[in-house]
């Protein structure tokens, strides 16, 4: 996919925190065990991307990201809705 319209946020207004970067590192680690987890967020049905680890007989489920639901509208820091286009033969 090719990004066509949105304005990147400056570092001063980015919502990306160091913990988000660490989460991404966990996801791309070859030893990661990502899974989808059916759950609730603020009392509403949701799906989370989690990392599953095991220690003895205990299974740990670490939430990494919450899935975006269809009714959520994404906007950039200027309030514009990002749009995406895909060039033929360049599926992403």
PyMOL commands that set and color helices and strands:
alter all, ss='L'
color gray80, all
select helices_A, chain A and resi 11-13+18-28
alter helices_A, ss='H'
color red, helices_A
select strands_A, chain A and resi 2-5+34-41+44-55+58-66+83-85
alter strands_A, ss='S'
color yellow, strands_A
deselect
rebuild
show_as cartoon
